[in-house]
Amino acid sequence: MATNLQTPIDYLKGVGPNRADLLRKELGIHTYQDLINLFPNRYLDRTKYFKINQLQRNAAEVQIVGKIIKFQEISQKRGKRLVATFQDETGTMELVWFRGQKWIRESLKLNTPYVIFGKTNWFNGKFNMPHPETELLSEHKQNLRSSMQAIYPSTEKLSNKGITNRVMTKIMQNLFLETNGRFVETLSENLLSELQLISKSDALFNVHFPKTSELLFKAEFRLKFEELFYIQLQLILKNLIHKSKIKGFPFESIGAHFNSFFKNNLPFELTNAQKRVLKEIRQDLGQNAQMNRLLQGDVGSGKTIVALMSMLMAIDNGFQACLMAPTEILSVQHYNGLKELCNNLKIRIKLLTGSSKTSERKKIHEMLENGDLDILIGTHALIEDKVKFKNLGLAVIDEQHRFGVAQRSKLWKKNTLPPHVLVMTATPIPRTLAMSVYGDLDISIIDELPPGRKTIKTVHRYDTNRLKVFRFIRDEIDKGRQVYIVYPLIQESAQMDYKDLMDGYESIARDFPMPKYQISIVHGKMKPADKEYEMQRFVKGETQIMVATTVIEVGVNVPNASVMIIESAERFGLSQLHQLRGRVGRGAEQSFCILMTSYKLSENSKTRLETMVRTNDGFEIAEVDLRLRGPGDIMGTQQSGVLNLRIADIIKDNDILQHARFHAKQLLKKDPSLRLPENAVILETYRQMGKYKNIWNYIS
């Protein structure tokens, strides 16, 4: 009979209650299933044995055969260390233990052949090996062993308590002996034969005890495919269920508001990308299922027009619409922009933020409930319980990664049926990540800029070129342009950042003296009203230079600003640099972005700066960013833990991910409810995953 993999780890030979407790706390291993899914970090070639006289001073991990000829205890500042003299036919070295001396001394025999394994150090003219793994040569020859030895994830606490890699390997061997290495197959015959995958049992055996690197490759491919396949299956099913179960309001007609705006009020010809995206949205809104669409478009690609035209569709069908933005500055900007676009349309549009006056709020609440208000724009204030719509048909959410899922669902509760949702982001999300994290949303991409936009020229300059840069700024200001100078903000050292900003401000004020030049300054310590005042001076062109921390990353729209200077650019992440660069290049003039750094740059910083100088393509930048930082960082805290994958890596295994998504889609196209007999295995595996959440709890 097959062993039940949900058996608690305590019952496995070689574990027991104390070790089980440690494995639970340190590595989250509760059951046999968790242990079998603890995949190695890397592998060591254990076919090679070194002689002591062949050792190099390079702290490599080596394996040596020899005997312990004596032990001695040596006193040191705190406690004692145990030192053993280890000898082979070419020389001697020392083995050192700083803890567990009594137990080690009792368990190791003198003058008996051992295989030792560990990292070597060179100290006092001799090689030593701290806390080596030791194994009797006689046992070493008999063990379930492969030429490549798995190295498992570990923690300091585990090593301190004697749960070494050797112990982990032994426990893993016991698990394979107890289960006879037989595991339930989780993929269908069709998939196995079509993709020529090895069986689940072979894959698990060869990932823990690989006989050859070729078998290891096959085992890893099979397990990675399976992991990504089930994630994609879950996301696509979620989307299908969403569409069949969550009803929405069908917008039957395209009416007067939309048509008159399109014919008479469009400030410019729509790009082909905008037309394509509007068509996708129009199709969604015509169904009686709730739209759940992510709209991605680089800074300046014209997402706001698309959002407005989608809102007009809602209004034409007798519904209200709202737009929610993460900051007050951004919501005010959306409000002003949309108000101007709707000038000649009879549309009632209002702004609601934290600083709206009570009387104004009251008026807005009444208009909303009577249906006298068509569009409401605002911040989190929109999701307060007091805000009640008469019939909200479309909710547009800007920069979604700043809103948690819970906040979005609050908007849904304002209606009998949930409104259609359009999520917009100017942070390009790499396709790899979009497929995994937003796989349940339909995705639209605006991938072309409006005509007449010139590409922003980006250059990297060192601090020593500062005088030349200042000369360039003067020339631009003489042409009537405006300039941003941005300083980094790193939360831990707010004092230092403030000082950097003020020092920078003073040196700029010296080089650009009043009254000829006017300078605005904006930073996090200012009161919102003062910030707003300084921003407005810059927007109106009363100041030529805006010195700021990254407060301006999202939002400000000043078409006349043509130069963005980023100080200590090496301290910014790629997506932040790209967002900042997007603050210029909004008018018809040529714009510039200058990245200032010192000469001391890490490899990662160099890659970031080279990428910025090379390309303006947000998606390419996002891919590089993903490679440099990994998925967790990019998604930010709200989404962290979204992808705690066991073996796959969505960056390195992008090809396998594409493969897995393709096959999951094909499968669900033919068999949406997984009812066909040949897919019984897949349905059963999928159900089991739902049951034991801790194993497959990938998707937040």
N, C-alpha and C positions, 0 to 999 in steps of 0.2 A: 504493500500500500504506500502511496506517495505521502511524504511528510507534509503536514499542513504548514505552509510558510507563515501563517499568522501566529505560530507558536511563539510565546515570549522567549527572548534571547537567554534568559536565566537557565533554561533547560538544556542548552547546548553543552556538550562535553567540553570541559576546559574553560567554561565561563563562570558559573556560580554567581551568588547574589552580589558580592562586592564588585566584581568586574562588570556585571550586568548594569549595576547602578552607574558606574563610571561611563560605560559605553552609551547609556541613555543620555546622561547629562552632557558629555563632551561631543558626541558625534550624532546624537538623535537616533541611535539604533535601539529600537524597542523589540523587533521581531526578527525571525529568520529572514523574512522578505527584505527588511531594511539592511541586514548584513550582506545579503547576496547583491544588493544594489549599492554597496559601498565600493565604488570602482577605484582602481589604483590611479594615483597621480601620474606615475611614471614607472619605468621598468629599468632594471639594471642587468647588465650582462654578467651572469654568474658562472660562465663557462671558464673565465680566466682566473688563474691563481697567480699571485705575485710572490716573489722571493723578497726577503727583507732588503737584500742589497740592490733590488731593482726599484725601490721606492723613490719617488720624486717629491720635492718640496712643493706640492701643489694642492694640498688639502682635498685630494680625490678620494672617492670611496673605493676601498680595495678589499680583497679577500686573500687570506694567507693561511697556509697550513703549518702548524708547529706545536710546541709543547710549552706549558708554563713550568719554569724551573724553580721559581721562588716567589713568595709574597712578602711585602713589608708594609707596615703602617707608618705614615709620615705625618707629624703634627703640622698644622698650619694655623693661620689666624683664627679661623672659625672651625673647630672640630678637626677631624683627621681625613686624609685621603688614603685609599688602598692602592698600592702599586704592585703589579706583577711583572716579573721579567719573562718575556716570551721569546722563544728561540726556534730558529729553523737551521738548516745546514749552512746558511750563508751569513748568519749574524744574529744579533739580539735587538729587541725593542721593548718599550714599556707599555703596559695596559693600565689605564688609570680609572678609578671609580671615586666619585666625590660623595656618593650616597649609597645606601644599601650594602655597606661593606660586609656586615656579618653574614647576611644571606648569600652574598656572592662567594665569600671565602668558603662557606660550608658546601656550596653547590659545585664548585670547580675542583677538579682533581689535578694533582701535580704529575708531571712526567707522563701525561696521556695525550695522544694526538687530538688536537682540536682544529676546527676551521673558525677563524675569527673574521669578522666583517665590520667595517666602519670607516670613519674619516681619519686620516693621519695628520698629525701636527709635527713640526720640527721644534724641539725645545732643548736647550742646554746640550747642543751637539748630538742629539739622539732623536729618533722618531718615537712618537707615542700615539696611542689610540684611546681617546676617552670613551668610556661606556660602550665597549665593542659588543656586537652580537656574538655569542659563542655557541658552538654546537659540536658535540663529539663527532669526530671524523666518521666513526662507524654508523652513527645515525644519519649524518649528512648524506652518506651514500645511499641509504634506504628510502629517504623521504620522497613523497609525491613532489617531484621537483621538475622545474623546467629551466631551460637555459636562460630564460629572461625572468628575473624575479620582480614580482609586483611590489611597489612601494605604496603603502596606503596612507591616506590623510591621517594626521595625528595631531595631538596638542601637547603642550608642555606637561600638563597634569597627567596625561596617559603615560608619557615616558617616565615621569617621576615615580609613578606607581607600578613601574615594571611592565606595562603593556607596550612592549616594543613591537617593531615591525615583524620580528620573528614570531612573537606571540600571536599577532593578528593573522599571520599566514597560517599558523597552526590551527587557530580557531576556524579559519576559512576551510582548511582541509577537513576538519571534523564535520563541517556543514555539508561538504560534498560527499563525505563517506556516509553520513546519516541519510542523505536524500538519494544516495546512489547516483548523484549527478544527473537525476532525471527531473526535468521541469516542464510544466504545462506549456504547450505551444500557444503563442498569443497572436500569431498572424495567420491569415488564411492560406490554404494550399496555393491558390491563384497568385497571391503576392509573392510567396516564397519561390515559386517556379519562374514567374515573370521577371523577378529581379535577381534570380539566382542567389538567394540568401541562404546562409547556413541555419540549422535549426536553433531554437532557443537554448536547448541544453548544450549544444556544441559551442554556441556563442558565449554562454556564461562560463563554461569550463575554460575556454581559450582566452577569455579576458582576464581571468584570475591566475591561470597557470599556462601561459602560452608556450607551445612547443617550438614554434618558429615565428618570425616576424610576419610572415605571410598569413598565418592563421590568426595572429593577433589583429591584423588589418581587417580580415573578414569578420571577426567577432565584433570589433568596434563598429564597423559599418552597419552590421545587422542591428546592434543595440541602439545606435544613434538614430537609425532610420525609424525603428519602432517608437522610440521616445518622441521624436518630432511628428511622426505620423498620428499618434494619438492626441497630441496637443492640437494639431491642425483639425483632426476629426471633431474634437470637442468645440473648437471655435466655429467651424463651418456649421455644425449641427446647431450651435447656439444661435447663429445667424438665421438658419432656416426656421427654427422654432420661433424665434423672434418675429419673423415675417408671417408665420402662419397663425401664431397665437395672439400677438400684441396688435390689436386693431388700431388703425389710425383714421383720421378724417380724410376721405378722398377729396382732393381739390379738383372738381370736375372741369372748371372753365378757366380760360385765360381771358381776363376781362379788361375793362377800360383803363384802370390804373397802370397795369403792366404795359398795355399797348401804347398808351399815350406817352409813357416814360420812354419806351423803346424808340418810338418814332420821333418825339420832339425834344426830349430832355437829356439824352445820352451825351455826356460831355466829350466822348470820343468813341470811335468805332471799336466794338468789342473784338478782342483777339480770338483766333480760332479755338484756343484752349478754353477761354471763358465761355464761348458758345457751346463747346462740347460738354463742359461741366454743367451749364444751365440745363442742357438737354437731359443729362443724367438725373439732375434734381427734379426736373419737371416730370420725368417718368415715375420716380419714387413717389412724388406727391399725388400723382393720379391714382395710385393703388389704394386699397383700403387697409393697408398694413402701415405701421408706423415707420417713417423714414429714420434711419440711424446712419448718417453719412459723415465721414471725415473729409474736410476740404483742406488740402495742403497746397500752399503756394508760397514761393519765396517772397521776401519783403518787396513790396511795390508791384506785385503781379496782378493786383486788382481784385482781391477777394471781397472787398467791401461792396463793390458794385454787384457782384454775384449774390451776396447776402441780401442786399436791398431788393434786388429783382425777385429773389425767392420770397421775401416778406410781402412784396406786392401781390404775388400769387395768392398768399394767405388772405390778404385784405380783399382781393377781388372775389374770394369765395366766402366772404362774410366773417372772417376770423381775425383775431388780433395776433401780433407777433412781438417778440422781445429779443433784445440782444444783450448778452451779459459779458462784461469784460473784467479782467482781474484787478485793474487799478482805476482809481478815480481819473487820473490824467487821460488814460486810454478811453474811458467811457465818455469823457467830455469831448475828446477828439472825434469819436464815432458820432456823437450827437451833432456836433457842429457840421461834420462832413455830410451826414445824412440829411440834416435840415436843409442844407444848401442844395443838395440834389433834388429834394422834394419840394423846392420852392414853388413851382408852378402846379403842383398836384394838390388836390384838396385832401391832405393827409394830416391827421393830428398825431404829433410825435412829442414825447416828453422824456426828461432825464431824471433818474432817481439814484442818488448816491448817499453815502453816510453824512455828507454835509448839506443835504437838502433841508430847507427850513420846514418846521412842523406844518405851517399853513399850506405850503406847497405840497407836502406829502399828502395832506388830507384831501386836497383838490385832486391829486393824481389817483388816490385810492377810489374816490367817488367816480371819476371819469372811467377808470378801468372797469368797475363793476357795472356801470350803466352801458358800457360798450361805446362810450364817447371817445375813447382813446384807441388809436390804431397800432402805434408802435411805442413800446417802452424800452428805453436804453438805460443801463445802469450797472452797478457793481453787485456784490453779494446781497446788497439791499433788496434785490428783486426776489430773493428766495425767502424773505421773512414771512412769517405766517400771516401778517396783516395784509400782505399784498395779494389781492384776489382778482383774477381776470374774469371777464364775462365769458369769453371763449377763446382761450389761447390755442392757436393752430400751429405756430412754428416758433421754436426756441433756437436762436443762434448763439453758440457759445464760442467766445474768442479765446485763443491760447488755452486750450483745454487742459494741458498738463498742470495748470495751476488750480484746477478744481477737482476735488475728489469725486468718486462715483456717487457718494451719498448726496453731495450737493446737487448733482444733476438730477437725481431722482426726486428731489424736493420740488423741482419744477413740474415734474410729471403729475404730482399729487394735486396740482392746482386745477385739475380738469376731470371730467368723467372719463374721457379717453386721453391717453398721453399725447402731447403735441408731437409733431414731427421735430426731429433734432438734427441740426447742422452744426458740426463742431469744426471750427477753423483754427489752423495753426500756421504760423510763419516759420516755425522751427521744422525744417525738413526732417522727416523721420525716415531713416534708411529703409529700403524695401524689406530687408531682412527682419528688421524690428517691427515694422508695420504689420508684416504677415503674422508675427507671433503675438504681438501685444494688442494690436487693434484688429486682429483677424476676424472679429465678429462684427466690425463696422464695414460698410461699403466705403471704398476710398476713391476720391476724385482728386486729380492733380492739375493745377494750373502751371504748366511748365514753359510758358513764354511770357516775356515782359511786353508791356504796351509799346507800340511803335514810337520812335522819337527818343526813347530812353537810351542814354549813352552808357556803356559799361564803365564802372568805377575803376580808375587806375589805382592799383595798390602797390606800395613800395615798403621795403624794410630799411630803416635807418638806425645807426647806432647813436648813442648819446653824444658822441664827439661831433656829429653833424648838426647839432642843434642850431647853430647860428644860420646855417644854410636853410634849415627848415623854417626858422623865424622870418628869413628874407622872403621865402616863398609865400608865407602867410600874409606878409605885408602886401605883396603883389596882388594876391587874390582879393584882399580887403579893398585895395585901390580900385579893383574892377567892380566893386560893389557887392562882393560875396561875403558870406558869414562862415565862421569856423567853430567846430567843436573841439575841445581838448578834454579827453576823458582819463581819469585816474582810477586804478583798480581799487576794489573794496574787498578786503578779506576780513570777515567778521571778527576773528580772534584778536586782531590787533587794531581795533577801531581807533585807538589813540594815534598809532603810527600812521594809519591811513589819512587821518584828519590832518596830521602834520605834513605828510607828503603833499596833500591837496593844497594846504595853505602855503607851503614853501613854493609849490608850482605856481600858485596864483600870484604870489609876490613877485617871482622872477618874470612872469608874463606881464604883470602890471608895470614893472620897470622897463621892459622892452617895448611895451605898447602903452605909452603914458596918456593920461587924460589931458586935455579934453578931446584930443584927436580920436582916441579910441575909447570905446565903452565896453566894459566886461561884465557879464552876468556870472554868478557863481551859484551852483546848486549842489547840495549834499544831504545825506540822510539825517543830519542833526537839526536841520531847519524845520520850522513850523510849516505845515502844509500851505498856509496862506502865503508865507514868504516865498516858498518854492514856486507856487503858482504865479506870483507877482514877477519873479525873475524869469520864469519860463516865458510869460507873456511878453516881457520886454524884448526877449530874443525873437519870439515869433513875429512881433510887430516890426522888427528890424531896428529897434532903438539901441541894441547892443550888437557889436560885430563878433564878439568872442564869447562862447559859453564854456566855462570851466566847470566840470561836473564829475561826480562819481557815476557809477553805472545806473543811477536813477533813470537815465534817459534811454536805457536799453530798449524798452518797449514803448512805442508811443509817439513821441513828438514828431510832427510833420512840418518841416520848414523847407519848402522847395528852394529857397535862396541859399541854403547852407551847402557849400560845395567841398569843404575840407573836413575830414575827421582825423584827428590825431589821437592815437591811443598810446598813452604813456605806460611803460613797463608792460608791454604787450605780452611778454612771456608769462605774465601771471594770470592771463585770461585763458579760458577754455576756447576751443575752436568755434563752438556754436555761438558763444558770447561775442567773439570777435566778428563773426559773420552778421550777427544781429546789429552790432554797433555800426558796422560799415553800412548797413542798410538805412541808417538815418540820413545819409547823404545820397546824392544821385536821384533826388525826387523832382528836380526841375529839368530844364532842357540843356543846361550848361554841363560841360565836362566836370566830373567830380573826382576827388582824390581821397585815398585813405592811407595815412602814413603810420606804420607800426614802429614805435620807438623802443629800443631795448638796450641793455648793457651788453658787454661782450660775453659775459658768462651765461651760456645757454645750455640746457640739457638737450639730449638727443630728441626727446619728445617735443620740447619747445621749438627746436629747429624745424621739425617736421610740420608743426602747426603753422609756423610763419611761412615756410616754403609753400604750403598748401594755399594759404590766403593770397600770396602773391601770384600763384599760378592760376587759380580759378575763382570765378564768381558763382559757380554752380552750387547752390545750397545742398543738393542731394549728394554730390561728390564729396563736399565738405563733411556732410553728416556721416558718410561711409568711413572716411578717414577718422573722424571723431570716435565712431563706434569701435574701430580697430584699436585706437589709442586708449580709450577709457573703459570699454566693456559696457554691456547693456544696463547693468544696475545703475551706474552713475547717470547715464543719459536719461533714464526715465524719471529720475528724481525720486524723492522719498515716497510720494503717493503710490508710485508704481513699483517700488522696490519689492523684491521677492516675487515679482510677476513670473520670472523665469528661473526658479532655482532648479536648473537642469541637473540630472545625475551624471550623464556621460556626454551628451551633445554640447556643442558650443555654437551658438547661432551665428557667430562671426566666422569661425574657421570652417564650420560645417554648412555654410550657406547653400552649397550645391545640394547637399542631402536634404536640407530644409525645403528647397524648391521642389525637389523630387517628391518629398513626403506630402507637400500640399497638393501637388498635381494628382497623386494617387488617391488621396483622401477625397478630393473633389470628384474624380472619376467614379469612385466607389459609391459616393452619395448620389451622384447623378443617376446611376443605374438602380440603386437600392436605398432610397432616402431614409427608410426606417430600419435598415439592416435586418430585414425579415427573411431574405433568401437563405436556404440551407447552407450554401457555401460560405456565407458570412457569419455563421453561428459563433465561430471562435471569436470574431472581432466584437460582436455584440456582447458576448459573455465577458471578455476582457474589459470592455468599456464599462459594463455594469460593476464589475469588481472594483475598478478604479474609483467609481463614485462611492462605493461602499467603504473602502479603506482610504479615506481622504488623504491621510498623512503620506501615502506613497506618491500619489499623482496630483497632489494639490498644487498644480503649476500656475493656474490662471487666476489672477486676482479677480 
